[in-house]
Each structure stands twice: as structure tokens, then as C-alpha cells.
């Protein structure tokens, strides 16, 4: 499997010919180290992992946040392999493993902990997009080029799996006093790294919560209670994000889109209905008013159904001038927005859900309100009393779970595939049926996963076949994930 080979770390060794007894000290350029360090490995990893979560294509389309009017095959469930994402995550996983190795070599347990957090996140991305994937035997280089595909249940719950890695990270960060890297997100703030690890732990515990009775390695309810007792994200200052910059290659990718491509990206009917119904101020930040409404002197916002073919768009009378595009935050300047891997509002909604579903104790109503307020505040807005107390938003015990998941869906705007994963897990918020559903093997149904990359059949054929046999006998996008609803 070519993806398991060692990644290139990109270190340049500079040599200058000289005759001296102090050759090593005189002829070594300190600006070009010859040995990898955790610090050197961490920066490109953070940049790639976080910016990769700024998903305004597949993730936002599957979540029904956005609707594209062209090149929208994934929205129509005509899934492919998503091979580029697979390849990238295995490259990241390789470099994370290298970071673990050099952290242990240099006796830097806090760096090791950070690598465990990133490994847990990367492993979750892989298994949540494809199901069973190589994990425990992955990135061993020449020692094992045909790793076994591990069951999703094991990737989450076994020793060395996602939950265990995050517990190890908390243990190391809470008890170590070594110096952390001055990283590009938290600037070496130990507490913020602890909060991220524990918050991710809660995210993934809730992700597998539908399968609590099948987990033998730990008690899910106890794990959730323990995670919620530890430091977690509390404010937007704890968010795991990178602000885009004015210069390439760190500019907002939407700013650099060709005008024709940008015009394909539109507001979805579903998010339009929610934002307009509740007069949600985030609407004016995320989207632009329709062209015709501006010309008529009365700004309004409108969407279109997700996943429409050109024929269907014609039939429903689609007009570009009557449907909203993305707003100035993303298009007018290259450095106005941020790429977000996890935000504190998600954490509040996770805690509220855990309480409502009986996995934890606490005040779900307060957490729900805090989640809304933090999401608004992230965009420089205020969750007014009028917004919070209106019917549909004001917390009601009878509809608490639906309300929590709806507001969480909004808070996950442009956060990877997270809102899509939540929909697969809970069915909330409910999605409109596609007018052009191109699911190849289950017409009208919602798929669950991407196809495996084609080169897996050639390079890791035996284990690939074993994995698909275990998941129903064919490489099928409709095969349910283990944690799915």
C-alpha cells in the first residue's frame, strides 16, 4: 500500500567543504537542522489538518448547508472514492507517527501527547469517511506495506484506538512539565491543548453512543462523565483554528475561486428556511442577499434545493439573481475568516446532548444557550434575548434533542464533515429528500461512506477483500457505519 510509505519531511542538509578540526560545529547551519524534531513536524501538520476542515464542497453539501448548481455529484450521492482525502490523511498519519517517535526519543511527553491528539483526530476522519480502514498496522513503512483493515469499533474503543489515545494525551499533559512547542494555534498553552483533547474525546464518545451496549472495553456513560469532569473548551479563545492570511498559500480558498466556480456555490433551501424563520443574524455573515432583492431596495436571502441537476434547476425556475451566494466574509478579503477544526459551541451542544440522553447530569438548557451565544460571538454577533426566547429557539424539554442538534448543525458551518456525521448518527436535523438522487445501488436512499480508493485493490488486495466481505460483501457506499443510527 503506497500510502503507508514514509512521508518526506523536507529537511535540507547544507554542507560546506572546509579543512578544520572543528568541522561539525563550524560547518553546520543552525537554520537548517538535519534531525527531525517534534516542533518541525507539528507546524505543517497543524496547517494541513486545520485548513483541510474548511470544507465548502463535499462536507457542506452533504450537510445541506450549501447547494452547488454544478459539479455537485457528491451532493447527489454519486459518490466516488475521495482518494485525495484518503491519501492526505495517511500522509498526515505517517508524519504524526514520526512525531510520536521523535518525541519519545527526545523525552518530550507533552509533544507526544499532542501527537496522540492529532492521531486520534486523523484516525476518526479516516474511519468515519470509509468505515473499516488500516489503523493499528498503518504507517509502518517497509515493515508492513499491506496493513490489515481494522474494524471501526476497534479503531474507536480498543487499546491504542481513538478514545485511548485521547486519554493518554490527557494523562501526559496533566502530569508533565516539559516545554511545549510554540505552535501556530495555541502557542504552547498546555491547558488549551488539554481542553482540545478532552473535547475531542467527548465528540467521539458521543459519536459511538448509539452502540453503548456493544462496547466491552469501557463503560460509555462513565467515560462521558469522566471526560466532562476534565478541562474542556469554554470560550472562543479555546477554538482549534487558524486564521487565513493575506498572502498565499494561506489565503481563504473561496477568495481565490474563479468567479464562475464561485457562482455555483449557493445557499441551501434548508439553511435559508432556518435562518429566515428565526431571523438569525448569522445569515448576513455567511451569505449575501440575492441580487434582485438588492436592486429592488429590499434585501432578502433565499436558497435552492441541494443536489439539483441542470434539468431540474430549469424545471424549478432557478435564477442566479434570486438565490444567495456566500457573503463578503469569505469572498471580499483573503484573511477575514478562519479554518476551524473544533469550536467551543460544539462542545456545549455535545454536553447538552449527553445530559438530555441520560449519559451525564447537568443543566442542558444553560449549555444549549451558551452554545448559541458562543457561536454568535465567534462571528462578532450577539444572541439577543428576542432570538433566544422565540418559539423554536427557546429551550423546551419535549423537543430538546431536536433543538440542540439544529443549533449544533448551524454552529458546524464550514467545520469539515462534522454536521454530516451528526446527521448519519442522529438523523437530525432532518434533511429534505433530493430531487436528483443518484445513489447507484439504493435509489432514493442516503449513503454512509465513500468507496475505497481503487489502488487498494491492487496494492493491498487480500486485506481489502477481507474488509469488504466483513462489511457486506461489496464495496458499497450504502454499507452502514458501525456507530450509525
Helices and strands as residue ranges (DSSP letters): G 2-4, H 23-26, H 38-51, H 58-62, E 66-68, H 83-105, H 109-130, E 133-134, G 141-143, E 149-150, H 152-157, H 162-175, H 190-207, G 209-214, H 220-229, G 236-238, E 240-243, H 259-264, E 265-267, H 269-277, H 282-286, H 291-295, H 310-315, G 320-322, H 328-331, E 338-342, H 344-356, H 364-378, H 385-389, G 397-399, H 400-411, H 418-426, H 455-459, H 461-470
